[in-house]
Amino acid sequence: SSFLPKLVTYTTLQTFAIDSPELEASLGHSLSQGVEHLLSMQNADGGWGWCQGSESDSYISAYVVFGLATAQDADITVPEDTMNKARSYISANLITPSKTTDTWLLDRLAFENFALVQSGTGNLTSANQLYEVRDQLSPWAMGFLALSLDSFSSTNQKIPTLISDLQA
């Protein structure tokens, strides 16, 4: 989907006060259509699948929630009911990490937590559990975990440890 790249372009125009009315109007229209398309693809359980009508997947749902939360931050209207249902779906499907959990699942969990945080909620318990198995996370997942923990408290002592682990 071109939704997220267009959204990044749109927010870049806003952030740097780039005056391009035609591009901004075109992107605004495309983004509104993109939001409507995403809303039409949301499953009854609040999640999204890989394609229309497929079973909901927590990672895909987190990716959509991340995009919709970013859209909201750019003053694009997204129904709060949509976001609430999506956050509930993702939260209900967060796994409990352990030393035996596959790395790819831990990495997914880090992004799912980050998407929840970006959308205005988060799960501190899940983030703390993920921190306990941080030695199994990929660098990008450690980054997502640090950002998630920072949203709960910028003085959290786990953040310097994660940054140190990333620099090692």
C-alpha positions as CSV (number, residue, x, y, z in Angstrom):
1,S,0.0,0.0,0.0
2,S,1.1,3.5,-0.7
3,F,-0.7,4.9,2.4
4,L,2.3,5.1,4.7
5,P,4.8,6.6,2.2
6,K,2.2,9.2,1.2
7,L,1.5,9.9,4.9
8,V,5.2,10.4,5.6
9,T,5.4,12.8,2.6
10,Y,2.4,14.7,3.9
11,T,3.8,15.1,7.4
12,T,7.2,16.1,6.0
13,L,5.5,19.0,4.2
14,Q,3.8,20.0,7.4
15,T,6.9,19.6,9.6
16,F,9.2,21.7,7.3
17,A,6.5,24.1,6.3
18,I,7.1,23.3,2.6
19,D,4.6,25.3,0.5
20,S,3.3,22.9,-2.2
21,P,-0.5,23.4,-2.2
22,E,-1.1,21.1,-5.2
23,L,0.9,18.2,-3.7
24,E,-0.6,18.8,-0.2
25,A,-4.1,18.7,-1.7
26,S,-3.4,15.6,-3.8
27,L,-1.9,13.8,-0.8
28,G,-4.8,14.9,1.5
29,H,-7.3,13.4,-0.9
30,S,-5.3,10.2,-1.3
31,L,-4.9,9.9,2.4
32,S,-8.6,10.3,3.1
33,Q,-9.3,7.6,0.5
34,G,-6.6,5.4,2.1
35,V,-8.2,5.8,5.6
36,E,-11.6,4.9,4.1
37,H,-10.1,1.8,2.5
38,L,-8.4,0.7,5.7
39,L,-11.6,1.2,7.6
40,S,-13.5,-0.9,5.1
41,M,-11.0,-3.7,5.6
42,Q,-11.2,-3.9,9.4
43,N,-12.6,-7.2,10.6
44,A,-15.4,-7.5,13.2
45,D,-12.8,-8.5,15.8
46,G,-11.1,-5.1,15.4
47,G,-8.0,-6.4,13.6
48,W,-6.9,-6.5,10.0
49,G,-5.6,-9.4,7.9
50,W,-3.2,-9.7,5.1
51,C,-6.0,-9.1,2.6
52,Q,-9.7,-8.4,2.5
53,G,-11.7,-11.1,4.3
54,S,-8.6,-12.8,5.8
55,E,-8.2,-13.7,9.4
56,S,-6.9,-10.9,11.6
57,D,-3.2,-10.8,12.4
58,S,-1.8,-8.9,15.3
59,Y,1.3,-7.7,13.4
60,I,-0.6,-6.5,10.4
61,S,-3.1,-4.8,12.7
62,A,-0.3,-3.1,14.6
63,Y,1.1,-1.8,11.3
64,V,-2.3,-0.4,10.4
65,V,-2.8,1.1,13.8
66,F,0.7,2.7,13.6
67,G,-0.4,4.3,10.2
68,L,-3.7,5.4,11.5
69,A,-2.2,6.9,14.6
70,T,0.3,8.8,12.5
71,A,-2.6,10.0,10.4
72,Q,-4.4,11.3,13.5
73,D,-1.2,13.1,14.5
74,A,-1.3,14.8,11.1
75,D,-4.9,15.9,11.7
76,I,-6.5,13.3,9.5
77,T,-9.8,12.1,10.9
78,V,-9.9,8.5,12.0
79,P,-12.9,7.3,14.0
80,E,-12.0,6.7,17.6
81,D,-14.2,3.6,17.6
82,T,-12.0,2.1,14.9
83,M,-8.9,2.8,17.0
84,N,-10.4,1.5,20.2
85,K,-11.5,-1.8,18.5
86,A,-8.0,-2.1,17.0
87,R,-6.2,-1.5,20.2
88,S,-8.4,-4.0,22.0
89,Y,-7.6,-6.6,19.3
90,I,-3.9,-6.1,19.5
91,S,-3.8,-5.9,23.3
92,A,-5.8,-9.2,23.5
93,N,-3.3,-10.9,21.2
94,L,-0.1,-9.8,22.9
95,I,2.0,-12.9,23.7
96,T,3.8,-13.4,27.0
97,P,7.5,-13.6,26.1
98,S,9.9,-16.1,27.5
99,K,13.4,-17.3,26.9
100,T,12.0,-20.0,24.6
101,T,9.9,-17.6,22.4
102,D,11.2,-17.4,18.9
103,T,13.1,-14.2,18.1
104,W,10.8,-13.2,15.3
105,L,7.8,-13.4,17.7
106,L,9.6,-11.2,20.2
107,D,10.5,-8.7,17.4
108,R,6.8,-8.6,16.4
109,L,5.8,-8.0,20.0
110,A,8.2,-5.1,20.3
111,F,6.5,-3.5,17.3
112,E,3.0,-4.3,18.5
113,N,3.8,-2.6,21.8
114,F,5.3,0.4,19.9
115,A,2.2,0.7,17.7
116,L,-0.1,0.7,20.8
117,V,2.0,3.4,22.4
118,Q,1.9,5.5,19.2
119,S,-1.9,5.2,19.2
120,G,-2.2,6.6,22.7
121,T,-2.2,3.4,24.8
122,G,0.4,0.9,25.6
123,N,1.0,-2.1,27.8
124,L,3.7,-1.5,30.3
125,T,3.5,-5.0,31.7
126,S,4.1,-6.5,28.2
127,A,7.0,-4.0,27.6
128,N,8.6,-4.9,30.9
129,Q,8.2,-8.6,30.1
130,L,9.9,-8.0,26.8
131,Y,12.7,-6.2,28.5
132,E,13.5,-9.3,30.5
133,V,14.3,-11.2,27.2
134,R,16.0,-8.2,25.5
135,D,19.1,-10.3,24.8
136,Q,17.0,-12.1,22.2
137,L,15.7,-9.0,20.4
138,S,17.0,-7.7,17.1
139,P,18.4,-4.1,17.1
140,W,15.3,-2.6,15.6
141,A,13.1,-4.4,18.2
142,M,15.3,-3.0,21.0
143,G,14.8,0.4,19.5
144,F,11.1,0.0,19.5
145,L,11.2,-1.3,23.1
146,A,13.3,1.7,24.2
147,L,10.8,4.1,22.6
148,S,7.9,2.3,24.1
149,L,9.4,2.4,27.6
150,D,10.3,6.1,27.2
151,S,6.6,6.9,26.5
152,F,5.7,5.5,29.9
153,S,8.6,7.3,31.7
154,S,11.6,9.1,30.2
155,T,13.5,8.4,33.4
156,N,13.0,4.6,33.2
157,Q,16.4,3.1,34.0
158,K,15.8,0.3,31.5
159,I,16.3,2.8,28.6
160,P,20.0,3.5,29.2
161,T,20.5,-0.3,29.4
162,L,18.8,-0.8,26.1
163,I,20.8,1.9,24.5
164,S,24.0,0.4,25.9
165,D,23.0,-3.0,24.6
166,L,22.5,-1.4,21.1
167,Q,25.9,0.2,21.2
168,A,27.7,-3.0,22.2
